[in-house]
Amino acid sequence: MRTAEALRMAVEALRVNRLRSMLTMLGVIIGVLSVVILVAIGTGAKNAVEKEIAGLGSNIILVVPGQVGLGAAPTQSRLDLSDVAYVRRVVGDPSKVTVAVNSGEPVRVGRVEVFATLTGTDENMPHVFDRPLRRGRYLTETDVDTRRRVVILGSEVAAKLFGDVDPIGRQVTIAGVRFRVIGVYETVGSTFGVARDQEVHLPVTTAQRLIGLPRINGIAVGASGPDEIEPLRQRVVAALAARYPGETFSAVTQTQLLGTIGTVLGMLTGVLAAIAGISLLVGGVGVSNIMLVGVRERTKEIGLRKALGARGRDILGQFLIEAVLLTTIGGVIGILTGVGGALLIQAVSPVPASITWWSIVLAFGVSAAVGVFFGVAPARRAARLDPVVALRTD
């Protein structure tokens, strides 16, 4: 029997039993839809995190006391500003080393108050991190040396405190102390759940006096290129370990962050795809059951066709084509629904979603494979029917 004829008969068989065919395809549709949407969400989350890390800048090394990793206990910092000067000598380029002291404080203008993250830093911050200004200027070495009471506001803090009014040159109050606004950052969003637009930057020396903390939280170093990251990381860690015998220091690079987070999110995406694959498995079992029912209902038809000369492989091909057609149509509908669902989720919710070509190819390929795999048993049963016994069946 020709393939075109078998395909026509398969379409006719599905058309005659439209309701049953749709219910059979529903399991495949749900499985494929789940694979596409869950993989899109996992991939979107991974891409969003990678974008956030890349948004910090390029070739950055973050130096902190203690061990960094899952389950690692927090370590009290022993670093101070003298260690920043020491690391600058080790690096060789003072402009590529900056500092951070963090605290949370309310920032007030008149009766309007906003809780913000205070970050004490220095004039080298824009040389290490990618943080463009919307207006105003950065901190200078003089601001740090003289402990000037000046601040640069994140875009969200500036909007809440001043609205449409230009904040440059105006006063804000932090912990009862007045500061003059010298700059406003561009909107950059969040990094690891930290709202960077709600930050307020001020000279590190001023921040230490304001919050009463002589220590610093960490040191950031900018390498001149990707090839310099690892040698520079080792050099800085070794220098600090020699300065503080018995102490442990960690230097985390963007590559390490991307690798670790990418691995975790990649595993999560795989798990989500595997969970969704269970739906495809269930849909395949449904296809097999319905095809077995179809073989039973059409036993006389099969017997008549074999009596008229149809070969076993003709019967086998017909039922296999029916099974593959069911799952393929269900797969196409599931893909289209899944893509639409992923785009809808991205449009109406904060959940990131990114459609990948391989998830669509995988879902379609698996749906077709399900038809072949779960259609073989019913097709073989139909092909092996004895025509005499089939014709006698009620």
VMD Tcl script that draws the C-alpha trace (Angstrom):
set ca {
  {0.00 0.00 0.00}
  {1.31 3.38 -0.91}
  {2.27 5.83 1.84}
  {-0.13 8.47 0.50}
  {-3.01 6.02 0.64}
  {-2.09 4.97 4.19}
  {-1.91 8.63 5.23}
  {-5.33 9.33 3.68}
  {-6.86 6.40 5.53}
  {-5.22 7.50 8.79}
  {-6.66 11.01 8.42}
  {-10.07 9.56 7.65}
  {-9.91 7.30 10.72}
  {-9.03 10.27 12.95}
  {-11.75 12.37 11.39}
  {-14.43 9.76 11.99}
  {-13.53 9.64 15.69}
  {-12.86 13.37 16.18}
  {-13.72 13.55 19.89}
  {-11.66 10.53 20.77}
  {-8.75 11.81 18.69}
  {-8.86 15.21 20.40}
  {-8.95 13.64 23.86}
  {-6.02 11.41 22.91}
  {-4.02 14.36 21.61}
  {-4.77 16.36 24.77}
  {-2.18 14.44 26.80}
  {0.48 15.08 24.16}
  {-0.53 18.75 23.88}
  {-0.22 19.25 27.64}
  {3.16 17.47 27.72}
  {4.67 19.46 24.84}
  {3.19 22.71 26.16}
  {4.74 22.03 29.58}
  {8.16 21.29 28.10}
  {8.21 24.49 26.03}
  {6.98 26.76 28.86}
  {9.14 25.30 31.65}
  {12.30 25.27 29.52}
  {11.53 28.87 28.46}
  {11.20 29.94 32.11}
  {14.42 28.16 33.12}
  {16.35 29.59 30.17}
  {14.90 33.05 30.80}
  {16.00 32.95 34.43}
  {19.51 31.91 33.40}
  {19.75 34.66 30.79}
  {18.45 37.26 33.26}
  {21.08 36.33 35.86}
  {23.87 36.35 33.28}
  {22.72 39.79 32.11}
  {22.73 41.08 35.68}
  {26.26 39.82 36.29}
  {27.47 41.27 32.99}
  {25.80 44.57 33.94}
  {28.22 45.01 36.84}
  {31.08 45.61 34.44}
  {33.77 43.46 32.85}
  {36.72 41.51 34.27}
  {35.81 42.22 37.91}
  {37.29 40.41 40.93}
  {35.45 40.71 44.26}
  {37.71 40.18 47.27}
  {36.04 39.33 50.59}
  {37.17 37.75 53.88}
  {36.40 34.09 54.57}
  {35.12 31.39 52.26}
  {32.46 32.06 49.63}
  {30.08 29.23 48.82}
  {26.89 27.44 49.75}
  {26.86 26.64 53.45}
  {29.86 28.83 54.25}
  {29.50 30.71 57.53}
  {29.72 34.51 57.37}
  {33.09 35.92 58.37}
  {33.65 39.21 60.19}
  {35.77 41.48 58.05}
  {39.24 42.48 59.21}
  {39.85 44.62 56.16}
  {40.21 48.39 56.47}
  {41.28 51.27 54.25}
  {44.97 50.50 54.75}
  {44.33 47.13 53.08}
  {42.83 48.94 50.08}
  {46.06 50.91 49.67}
  {48.01 47.66 50.07}
  {46.00 45.89 47.35}
  {46.48 48.89 45.07}
  {50.24 48.46 45.38}
  {49.90 44.75 44.62}
  {47.74 45.41 41.54}
  {49.98 48.20 40.32}
  {47.17 50.40 39.00}
  {45.42 52.25 41.87}
  {42.51 53.30 39.65}
  {41.51 49.64 39.21}
  {40.82 49.04 42.91}
  {37.76 50.30 44.74}
  {36.12 49.68 48.10}
  {32.68 49.11 49.58}
  {31.08 49.69 52.99}
  {27.38 48.87 53.13}
  {24.54 49.75 55.46}
  {20.81 50.40 55.29}
  {19.50 53.80 56.36}
  {16.42 55.98 55.73}
  {17.01 58.98 53.47}
  {14.73 61.95 54.02}
  {13.77 65.15 52.23}
  {11.23 67.15 54.19}
  {8.46 64.71 55.09}
  {9.34 62.24 52.35}
  {11.44 59.29 53.52}
  {12.93 56.37 51.57}
  {14.86 53.42 52.97}
  {18.01 53.01 50.88}
  {21.20 50.98 50.78}
  {24.15 53.19 51.70}
  {27.37 52.27 49.94}
  {30.56 53.93 50.99}
  {33.00 53.90 48.08}
  {35.69 56.04 46.49}
  {36.65 57.83 43.29}
  {37.71 54.60 41.57}
  {34.26 53.03 41.55}
  {33.42 54.09 37.95}
  {36.77 52.66 36.77}
  {35.83 49.19 38.07}
  {32.02 48.97 37.81}
  {29.83 49.97 34.90}
  {27.60 52.56 36.57}
  {26.69 55.46 34.25}
  {25.46 58.79 35.60}
  {22.25 60.43 34.43}
  {23.41 63.82 35.63}
  {25.98 65.34 37.99}
  {29.42 63.97 38.79}
  {31.16 61.06 40.51}
  {32.96 61.16 43.83}
  {36.48 62.59 43.75}
  {39.62 61.85 45.73}
  {39.13 65.14 47.58}
  {35.61 64.09 48.61}
  {37.05 60.94 50.17}
  {40.09 62.53 51.81}
  {38.12 65.39 53.38}
  {35.06 63.26 54.31}
  {32.72 65.52 52.44}
  {29.01 65.06 53.06}
  {28.04 64.48 49.43}
  {25.96 61.70 47.88}
  {25.05 60.19 44.53}
  {21.48 58.90 44.42}
  {20.12 55.85 42.66}
  {17.44 56.72 40.10}
  {14.59 55.27 42.19}
  {15.67 57.09 45.35}
  {15.94 60.36 43.43}
  {12.49 59.90 41.88}
  {10.83 59.17 45.22}
  {12.50 62.02 47.06}
  {12.41 64.76 44.42}
  {9.95 63.66 41.74}
  {10.51 65.72 38.59}
  {12.69 68.28 40.39}
  {16.42 68.22 39.57}
  {18.09 66.99 42.81}
  {21.60 68.22 41.96}
  {22.77 70.66 44.64}
  {19.84 69.92 46.96}
  {20.02 68.51 50.48}
  {19.02 65.10 51.85}
  {19.15 63.93 55.45}
  {20.69 60.58 56.42}
  {20.78 59.53 60.10}
  {20.25 63.15 61.12}
  {23.13 64.43 58.97}
  {22.62 66.66 55.93}
  {24.24 65.71 52.62}
  {24.42 67.54 49.31}
  {23.41 65.65 46.16}
  {26.13 65.77 43.49}
  {24.85 63.13 41.07}
  {22.08 60.75 40.02}
  {22.74 57.32 38.48}
  {21.03 55.91 35.41}
  {18.46 53.18 35.98}
  {20.19 49.77 36.04}
  {17.65 47.44 37.70}
  {18.50 44.67 40.16}
  {21.41 42.28 40.63}
  {20.81 39.05 42.59}
  {17.63 40.55 43.98}
  {19.41 43.71 45.18}
  {17.69 46.86 43.90}
  {20.67 48.88 42.69}
  {18.46 51.86 41.88}
  {17.72 52.16 45.61}
  {21.37 52.71 46.47}
  {22.98 55.90 47.74}
  {26.74 56.29 47.26}
  {28.86 58.49 49.49}
  {32.59 58.75 50.32}
  {33.78 55.66 52.17}
  {35.38 57.76 54.89}
  {32.13 59.64 55.45}
  {30.18 56.36 55.53}
  {32.52 54.89 58.15}
  {32.04 57.91 60.43}
  {28.27 57.95 59.82}
  {27.62 54.29 60.68}
  {30.49 53.91 63.13}
  {32.17 51.05 61.27}
  {35.97 51.20 60.83}
  {36.05 48.08 58.67}
  {35.15 47.61 55.01}
  {32.98 44.85 53.54}
  {35.13 44.07 50.53}
  {37.45 45.19 47.77}
  {36.71 45.14 44.04}
  {39.51 44.86 41.49}
  {39.19 45.43 37.75}
  {41.53 43.36 35.58}
  {42.84 44.85 32.33}
  {41.58 41.87 30.32}
  {40.18 38.34 30.60}
  {43.66 36.78 30.51}
  {44.73 38.84 33.52}
  {41.84 37.82 35.79}
  {43.19 34.54 37.17}
  {46.82 35.66 37.74}
  {45.59 38.86 39.39}
  {43.11 36.95 41.56}
  {45.82 34.61 42.83}
  {48.22 37.49 43.46}
  {45.70 39.51 45.51}
  {44.59 36.53 47.62}
  {48.20 35.50 48.29}
  {49.14 39.06 49.29}
  {46.25 39.36 51.77}
  {46.96 35.89 53.19}
  {50.58 36.93 53.76}
  {49.39 40.17 55.41}
  {47.01 38.28 57.72}
  {48.55 34.86 58.52}
  {45.92 32.27 59.41}
  {43.11 34.25 57.77}
  {41.20 33.08 54.70}
  {40.28 35.34 51.81}
  {38.22 34.67 48.71}
  {38.36 36.38 45.33}
  {35.30 35.66 43.20}
  {35.33 36.43 39.49}
  {32.41 36.99 37.13}
  {33.35 33.82 35.27}
  {33.04 31.81 38.48}
  {29.70 33.39 39.29}
  {28.39 32.73 35.79}
  {29.69 29.17 35.84}
  {28.19 28.30 39.23}
  {24.84 29.97 38.63}
  {24.70 28.67 35.05}
  {25.26 25.11 36.29}
  {22.56 25.40 38.94}
  {20.03 26.98 36.60}
  {20.93 24.52 33.84}
  {20.20 21.63 36.22}
  {16.96 23.32 37.22}
  {15.94 23.68 33.58}
  {16.73 20.01 33.00}
  {14.66 18.97 36.01}
  {11.75 21.10 34.83}
  {11.98 19.57 31.36}
  {12.09 16.07 32.87}
  {9.00 16.79 34.97}
  {7.22 18.06 31.89}
  {8.37 14.96 30.02}
  {6.31 12.85 32.42}
  {3.22 14.45 30.91}
  {4.42 13.33 27.47}
  {4.90 9.82 28.82}
  {1.35 9.81 30.17}
  {0.12 11.14 26.83}
  {1.96 8.31 25.07}
  {0.28 5.71 27.26}
  {-3.04 7.30 26.31}
  {-2.16 7.05 22.62}
  {-1.27 3.36 23.03}
  {-4.51 2.60 24.85}
  {-6.67 4.38 22.28}
  {-4.87 2.67 19.40}
  {-5.44 -0.73 21.05}
  {-9.13 0.14 21.35}
  {-9.11 1.12 17.68}
  {-7.54 -2.21 16.70}
  {-10.24 -4.04 18.65}
  {-13.04 -2.01 17.07}
  {-11.68 -2.44 13.56}
  {-10.84 -6.14 13.77}
  {-13.31 -7.10 11.03}
  {-11.98 -4.31 8.80}
  {-8.45 -5.59 9.30}
  {-9.57 -9.17 8.56}
  {-11.33 -8.09 5.38}
  {-8.36 -6.11 4.15}
  {-5.98 -9.00 4.79}
  {-8.40 -11.38 3.06}
  {-8.30 -9.09 0.02}
  {-4.51 -9.22 -0.09}
  {-3.25 -6.57 2.35}
  {0.08 -7.58 3.84}
  {1.00 -7.43 7.51}
  {3.39 -4.54 6.91}
  {0.57 -2.58 5.24}
  {-1.58 -2.92 8.35}
  {1.44 -2.15 10.56}
  {2.21 1.00 8.56}
  {-1.37 2.21 8.64}
  {-1.68 2.05 12.43}
  {1.80 3.47 12.97}
  {0.94 6.41 10.73}
  {-2.26 6.97 12.71}
  {-0.33 7.01 16.02}
  {2.40 9.32 14.70}
  {-0.20 11.60 13.13}
  {-2.01 11.88 16.47}
  {1.12 12.79 18.41}
  {2.55 15.04 15.68}
  {-0.60 17.12 15.42}
  {-0.75 17.24 19.22}
  {2.92 18.25 19.28}
  {2.41 21.12 16.83}
  {-0.59 22.40 18.80}
  {1.38 22.04 22.04}
  {4.35 23.96 20.62}
  {2.20 26.82 19.38}
  {0.31 26.96 22.69}
  {3.55 26.72 24.67}
  {5.23 29.55 22.75}
  {2.14 31.72 23.19}
  {1.97 30.86 26.89}
  {5.65 31.68 27.44}
  {5.27 35.03 25.68}
  {2.16 35.77 27.74}
  {3.95 34.92 31.00}
  {6.82 37.23 30.07}
  {4.43 40.04 29.13}
  {2.12 39.99 32.16}
  {4.45 38.82 34.97}
  {7.98 39.49 36.28}
  {8.95 35.89 35.46}
  {11.52 35.92 32.61}
  {10.93 33.54 29.70}
  {13.14 32.89 26.70}
  {12.06 30.63 23.83}
  {14.90 28.39 22.63}
  {14.94 26.60 19.28}
  {16.23 23.40 20.80}
  {13.28 23.11 23.20}
  {10.87 23.36 20.24}
  {12.82 20.80 18.21}
  {13.08 18.53 21.27}
  {9.38 18.78 22.05}
  {8.39 18.07 18.44}
  {10.87 15.21 18.10}
  {9.78 13.62 21.36}
  {6.10 13.92 20.46}
  {6.73 12.15 17.15}
  {8.88 9.53 18.87}
  {6.10 8.94 21.39}
  {3.76 8.14 18.50}
  {6.20 5.60 17.07}
  {7.11 4.04 20.42}
  {3.59 3.74 21.82}
  {2.06 2.95 18.43}
  {4.24 -0.08 17.70}
  {2.44 -2.50 20.03}
  {-1.08 -1.78 18.73}
  {0.18 -1.76 15.13}
  {1.96 -5.09 15.53}
  {-1.13 -6.57 17.14}
  {-3.21 -5.45 14.18}
  {-0.66 -6.76 11.68}
  {-0.59 -10.22 13.31}
  {-4.35 -10.76 13.29}
  {-5.43 -13.90 11.47}
  {-7.89 -12.80 8.75}
  {-10.21 -15.80 9.36}
  {-10.34 -15.16 13.12}
  {-10.75 -11.42 12.53}
  {-13.71 -11.91 10.21}
  {-15.43 -14.15 12.76}
  {-15.04 -11.56 15.55}
  {-18.27 -9.91 16.73}
}
mol new
graphics top color blue
foreach p $ca { graphics top sphere $p radius 0.5 }
foreach p [lrange $ca 0 end-1] q [lrange $ca 1 end] { graphics top cylinder $p $q radius 0.2 }
display resetview
